[in-house]
Amino acid sequence: MCLAVPLKLTKIDGNNAVGERDGIRRSIRVDFIPQPRVGDYVISHAGFAIERLSAEQALESIAAAREVEAALAEVRNAR
């Protein structure tokens, strides 16, 4: 299963970019994002940025993902 994840663009070189979340970097393509800029938040799916997000939307999504990750870690540790 593939998930779309919010990333902050930290480097752009043509249509190639680097997106980051919580210190994890991913190489992605930004072909579908008009005028991408370093600092933009995007939703990435299957190696492509598919939508630009506002900082507020991205931070809400990242916070929700962190909650899920923490809950999963709690379940794993309880075993």
MDAnalysis code that builds the backbone (N, CA, C; Angstrom):
import MDAnalysis as mda
import numpy as np

u = mda.Universe.empty(237, n_residues=79, atom_resindex=np.repeat(np.arange(79), 3), trajectory=True)
u.add_TopologyAttr("name", ["N", "CA", "C"] * 79)
u.add_TopologyAttr("resid", np.arange(1, 80))
u.add_TopologyAttr("resname", ["MET", "CYS", "LEU", "ALA", "VAL", "PRO", "LEU", "LYS", "LEU", "THR", "LYS", "ILE", "ASP", "GLY", "ASN", "ASN", "ALA", "VAL", "GLY", "GLU", "ARG", "ASP", "GLY", "ILE", "ARG", "ARG", "SER", "ILE", "ARG", "VAL", "ASP", "PHE", "ILE", "PRO", "GLN", "PRO", "ARG", "VAL", "GLY", "ASP", "TYR", "VAL", "ILE", "SER", "HIS", "ALA", "GLY", "PHE", "ALA", "ILE", "GLU", "ARG", "LEU", "SER", "ALA", "GLU", "GLN", "ALA", "LEU", "GLU", "SER", "ILE", "ALA", "ALA", "ALA", "ARG", "GLU", "VAL", "GLU", "ALA", "ALA", "LEU", "ALA", "GLU", "VAL", "ARG", "ASN", "ALA", "ARG"])
u.atoms.positions = np.array([
    [0.836, -1.166, 0.000],
    [0.000, 0.000, 0.000],
    [0.889, 1.240, 0.000],
    [0.498, 2.224, -0.789],
    [1.218, 3.499, -0.824],
    [0.382, 4.558, -0.120],
    [1.050, 5.409, 0.616],
    [0.378, 6.504, 1.297],
    [0.911, 7.824, 0.775],
    [0.077, 8.819, 0.740],
    [0.517, 10.168, 0.424],
    [0.940, 10.818, 1.738],
    [2.094, 11.470, 1.720],
    [2.614, 12.062, 2.949],
    [2.986, 13.522, 2.720],
    [2.794, 14.361, 3.734],
    [3.204, 15.752, 3.612],
    [4.713, 15.883, 3.818],
    [5.340, 16.663, 2.957],
    [6.772, 16.926, 3.054],
    [7.024, 18.406, 2.820],
    [8.091, 18.908, 3.411],
    [8.523, 20.283, 3.178],
    [9.671, 20.242, 2.178],
    [9.560, 21.016, 1.096],
    [10.610, 21.040, 0.095],
    [11.843, 21.741, 0.655],
    [12.979, 21.049, 0.591],
    [14.227, 21.613, 1.125],
    [15.257, 21.882, 0.039],
    [15.049, 21.301, -1.138],
    [15.975, 21.503, -2.249],
    [15.220, 21.253, -3.542],
    [15.469, 22.091, -4.554],
    [14.832, 21.919, -5.858],
    [15.888, 22.098, -6.927],
    [15.901, 21.170, -7.876],
    [16.800, 21.229, -9.026],
    [15.997, 20.821, -10.253],
    [15.455, 21.802, -10.950],
    [14.568, 21.500, -12.077],
    [13.293, 20.861, -11.555],
    [12.971, 19.677, -12.051],
    [11.781, 18.954, -11.581],
    [12.101, 17.945, -10.493],
    [13.357, 17.886, -10.089],
    [13.773, 17.013, -8.982],
    [13.835, 17.841, -7.712],
    [13.396, 17.242, -6.624],
    [13.401, 17.968, -5.356],
    [13.671, 16.999, -4.213],
    [13.942, 17.588, -3.066],
    [14.070, 16.826, -1.832],
    [13.014, 17.359, -0.879],
    [12.217, 16.434, -0.338],
    [11.217, 16.776, 0.662],
    [11.601, 16.135, 1.978],
    [11.255, 16.799, 3.082],
    [11.663, 16.309, 4.398],
    [10.510, 16.369, 5.381],
    [10.495, 15.377, 6.264],
    [9.588, 15.370, 7.417],
    [10.291, 14.681, 8.565],
    [10.413, 15.350, 9.667],
    [11.019, 14.789, 10.880],
    [12.410, 14.220, 10.622],
    [13.188, 14.922, 9.802],
    [14.567, 14.512, 9.537],
    [14.718, 13.429, 8.487],
    [13.619, 12.920, 7.966],
    [13.678, 11.913, 6.897],
    [13.508, 12.622, 5.571],
    [14.467, 12.398, 4.679],
    [14.454, 13.053, 3.373],
    [14.063, 12.062, 2.285],
    [13.308, 12.568, 1.329],
    [12.887, 11.766, 0.180],
    [13.147, 12.560, -1.098],
    [13.660, 11.874, -2.106],
    [13.769, 12.480, -3.434],
    [12.406, 12.360, -4.093],
    [11.920, 13.474, -4.606],
    [10.612, 13.479, -5.262],
    [10.685, 14.329, -6.522],
    [9.682, 14.173, -7.362],
    [9.535, 14.988, -8.561],
    [8.462, 16.030, -8.288],
    [8.637, 17.207, -8.869],
    [7.677, 18.293, -8.661],
    [7.035, 18.751, -9.979],
    [6.949, 17.834, -10.941],
    [6.387, 18.147, -12.259],
    [4.976, 18.732, -12.187],
    [4.175, 18.295, -11.210],
    [2.770, 18.692, -11.141],
    [2.520, 19.925, -10.273],
    [3.574, 20.491, -9.693],
    [3.432, 21.654, -8.815],
    [3.902, 22.900, -9.559],
    [3.000, 23.844, -9.828],
    [3.434, 25.059, -10.519],
    [4.344, 25.902, -9.620],
    [5.472, 26.288, -10.149],
    [6.438, 27.156, -9.463],
    [6.744, 26.696, -8.033],
    [7.248, 25.483, -7.871],
    [7.592, 25.019, -6.512],
    [8.735, 25.841, -5.939],
    [8.687, 26.062, -4.649],
    [9.728, 26.837, -3.963],
    [10.183, 26.093, -2.713],
    [11.457, 26.244, -2.386],
    [11.967, 25.697, -1.130],
    [11.141, 26.299, -0.005],
    [10.720, 25.453, 0.913],
    [9.875, 25.891, 2.024],
    [8.413, 25.562, 1.822],
    [8.011, 25.272, 0.561],
    [6.630, 24.862, 0.313],
    [6.379, 23.497, 0.947],
    [5.157, 23.281, 1.386],
    [4.720, 21.958, 1.818],
    [3.941, 21.333, 0.677],
    [4.170, 20.052, 0.444],
    [3.475, 19.321, -0.607],
    [3.033, 17.966, -0.078],
    [2.047, 17.392, -0.763],
    [1.679, 15.998, -0.527],
    [2.443, 15.190, -1.561],
    [3.161, 14.183, -1.108],
    [3.944, 13.326, -1.994],
    [3.324, 11.936, -2.031],
    [3.201, 11.414, -3.245],
    [2.674, 10.059, -3.434],
    [3.465, 9.391, -4.549],
    [4.017, 8.228, -4.252],
    [4.754, 7.432, -5.242],
    [5.883, 8.228, -5.893],
    [6.531, 9.078, -5.090],
    [7.688, 9.814, -5.588],
    [7.380, 11.107, -6.302],
    [6.111, 11.505, -6.326],
    [5.716, 12.751, -6.977],
    [4.983, 13.654, -5.996],
    [5.299, 14.939, -6.028],
    [4.507, 15.923, -5.294],
    [3.234, 16.122, -6.107],
    [2.098, 15.874, -5.492],
    [0.843, 15.930, -6.236],
    [-0.034, 17.123, -5.871],
    [0.304, 17.801, -4.771],
    [-0.493, 18.951, -4.363],
    [0.302, 19.801, -3.387],
    [0.166, 21.107, -3.498],
    [0.767, 22.035, -2.535],
    [-0.207, 22.196, -1.375],
    [0.334, 22.275, -0.161],
    [-0.471, 22.472, 1.043],
    [-0.090, 23.788, 1.711],
    [-1.033, 24.346, 2.443],
    [-0.680, 25.472, 3.303],
    [0.126, 24.916, 4.470],
    [0.890, 25.754, 5.114],
    [1.662, 25.312, 6.285],
    [0.722, 24.757, 7.343],
    [-0.435, 25.386, 7.522],
    [-1.397, 24.935, 8.524],
    [-1.902, 23.523, 8.206],
    [-2.283, 23.275, 6.947],
    [-2.751, 21.945, 6.552],
    [-1.658, 20.905, 6.767],
    [-0.443, 21.231, 6.335],
    [0.664, 20.283, 6.446],
    [0.962, 19.962, 7.902],
    [1.016, 20.974, 8.751],
    [1.348, 20.745, 10.151],
    [0.261, 19.941, 10.866],
    [-0.996, 20.138, 10.478],
    [-2.081, 19.331, 11.040],
    [-1.924, 17.870, 10.633],
    [-1.606, 17.635, 9.361],
    [-1.416, 16.265, 8.872],
    [-0.220, 15.599, 9.540],
    [0.856, 16.352, 9.698],
    [2.054, 15.813, 10.342],
    [1.763, 15.480, 11.805],
    [1.032, 16.336, 12.488],
    [0.676, 16.068, 13.885],
    [-0.191, 14.814, 13.985],
    [-1.135, 14.641, 13.064],
    [-1.986, 13.446, 13.080],
    [-1.154, 12.193, 12.825],
    [-0.217, 12.271, 11.890],
    [0.650, 11.120, 11.602],
    [1.500, 10.777, 12.821],
    [1.994, 11.780, 13.512],
    [2.789, 11.526, 14.725],
    [1.954, 10.827, 15.794],
    [0.684, 11.215, 15.927],
    [-0.192, 10.558, 16.902],
    [-0.371, 9.080, 16.566],
    [-0.582, 8.789, 15.289],
    [-0.742, 7.397, 14.865],
    [0.539, 6.624, 15.126],
    [1.679, 7.213, 14.771],
    [2.966, 6.548, 14.996],
    [3.196, 6.272, 16.484],
    [2.840, 7.220, 17.333],
    [3.011, 7.031, 18.775],
    [2.102, 5.913, 19.285],
    [0.865, 5.870, 18.795],
    [-0.061, 4.814, 19.213],
    [0.444, 3.446, 18.763],
    [0.968, 3.360, 17.546],
    [1.505, 2.089, 17.057],
    [2.719, 1.657, 17.877],
    [3.575, 2.593, 18.241],
    [4.737, 2.277, 19.052],
    [4.303, 1.779, 20.424],
    [3.258, 2.386, 20.962],
    [2.733, 1.957, 22.267],
    [2.221, 0.516, 22.208],
    [1.528, 0.184, 21.145],
    [1.024, -1.185, 20.967],
    [2.190, -2.158, 20.837],
    [3.195, -1.806, 20.048],
    [4.356, -2.677, 19.871],
    [5.077, -2.899, 21.189],
    [5.221, -1.859, 21.981],
    [5.926, -1.953, 23.253],
    [5.147, -2.735, 24.307],
    [3.840, -2.816, 24.147],
    [3.009, -3.527, 25.100],
    [3.058, -5.044, 24.896],
    [3.596, -5.457, 23.787],
    [3.653, -6.904, 23.489],
    [4.699, -7.598, 24.262],
])
